[in-house]
Amino acid sequence: MSGRFRTPIEGGCLCGQVRYRISSVTSAFWCHCTMCRRASGASAVPWASVPRGAFHMVRGMLRQFESSPGVRRGFCGACGSPILFDMAQESEVDITIGTLDQPDALSPTHHIWTGSQLNMSHGLGSALPHHPAECGAKLP
């Protein structure tokens, strides 16, 4: 993760109806799973893991979709921007790095679900560690 990250940092959706603030980040990674690809329309999604208590809505509300049992994806109901991945039993939520006002403040440190990785994204962050499933890596 980049040293340029200073908390708190805000982010939001494309249309501006949804705004959020985060005050801490524990991990940043690229996800290559099929569900993230389909939910975002991208070949891979950069996520940041945030303790639940460090994620706060500033404006608007997220619509939610249960993508699998116990997993909800939050997005703007007006423009569709994907913002949140929430596994109910986890102490953290994941936010899409691309929706941050300063997305370059965070740099993913690893890749997960590379067993599902598309050929077109094999050069993406190629110097970072690759894990065929979720690895649970935390920032130092």
ZAMARGU-4260 file (C-alpha; in steps of 0.2 Angstrom, whole numbers, plus 5000, padded with zeros to 4 digits):
<rodrens>
0) 5000/5000/5000 | 5006/5017/4996 | 5013/5029/5009 | 5002/5043/5002 | 4987/5037/5011
5) 4981/5049/5024 | 4965/5047/5034 | 4951/5051/5033 | 4948/5049/5014 | 4932/5051/5005
10) 4924/5043/4990 | 4908/5041/4981 | 4899/5036/4966 | 4899/5042/4948 | 4883/5053/4950
15) 4887/5060/4967 | 4872/5054/4976 | 4882/5042/4987 | 4897/5048/4997 | 4907/5039/5010
20) 4922/5041/5022 | 4935/5029/5028 | 4947/5032/5042 | 4958/5016/5041 | 4963/5003/5029
25) 4970/4986/5033 | 4974/4979/5015 | 4973/4983/4997 | 4972/4970/4983 | 4966/4965/4966
30) 4952/4953/4965 | 4950/4942/4950 | 4935/4931/4955 | 4921/4929/4943 | 4908/4937/4954
35) 4918/4953/4955 | 4921/4954/4937 | 4902/4952/4933 | 4897/4964/4946 | 4909/4978/4940
40) 4911/4974/4921 | 4930/4974/4923 | 4943/4961/4921 | 4949/4963/4939 | 4943/4975/4954
45) 4955/4984/4966 | 4948/4983/4983 | 4953/4990/5000 | 4948/4981/5016 | 4942/4993/5030
50) 4937/4989/5048 | 4918/4991/5049 | 4919/5005/5061 | 4931/5015/5049 | 4917/5015/5035
55) 4904/5029/5036 | 4891/5035/5024 | 4892/5054/5022 | 4878/5056/5009 | 4864/5045/5002
60) 4862/5026/5005 | 4868/5011/4996 | 4857/4999/4987 | 4862/4981/4991 | 4862/4965/4981
65) 4865/4948/4990 | 4877/4940/4978 | 4879/4924/4988 | 4873/4919/5005 | 4879/4931/5018
70) 4888/4942/5005 | 4880/4959/5000 | 4887/4971/4987 | 4883/4989/4990 | 4881/5001/4975
75) 4873/5018/4970 | 4854/5015/4966 | 4855/5029/4953 | 4871/5026/4943 | 4875/5009/4948
80) 4893/5012/4954 | 4899/4997/4964 | 4906/5003/4981 | 4905/4990/4995 | 4908/4971/4997
85) 4901/4965/5014 | 4903/4948/5021 | 4892/4948/5036 | 4903/4937/5047 | 4919/4947/5044
90) 4925/4962/5055 | 4930/4972/5039 | 4921/4978/5023 | 4929/4980/5006 | 4927/4996/4996
95) 4932/4999/4978 | 4948/5009/4977 | 4942/5017/4960 | 4928/5026/4969 | 4940/5035/4981
100) 4942/5053/4978 | 4961/5050/4978 | 4962/5032/4972 | 4981/5033/4969 | 4983/5035/4988
105) 4981/5016/4989 | 4991/5003/4979 | 4986/4985/4980 | 4999/4974/4987 | 4993/4957/4981
110) 4981/4948/4969 | 4967/4935/4975 | 4957/4922/4966 | 4970/4921/4952 | 4963/4904/4947
115) 4949/4914/4939 | 4960/4927/4931 | 4957/4932/4913 | 4971/4931/4901 | 4969/4950/4897
120) 4974/4954/4915 | 4989/4943/4917 | 5001/4958/4916 | 4991/4969/4929 | 5003/4972/4944
125) 5013/4957/4938 | 5027/4960/4952 | 5014/4958/4966 | 5011/4941/4974 | 4997/4930/4966
130) 4986/4919/4976 | 4974/4906/4968 | 4961/4910/4982 | 4958/4922/4996 | 4974/4924/5006
135) 4969/4935/5021 | 4985/4946/5019 | 4986/4961/5030 | 4996/4977/5029 | 5012/4978/5039
</rodrens>
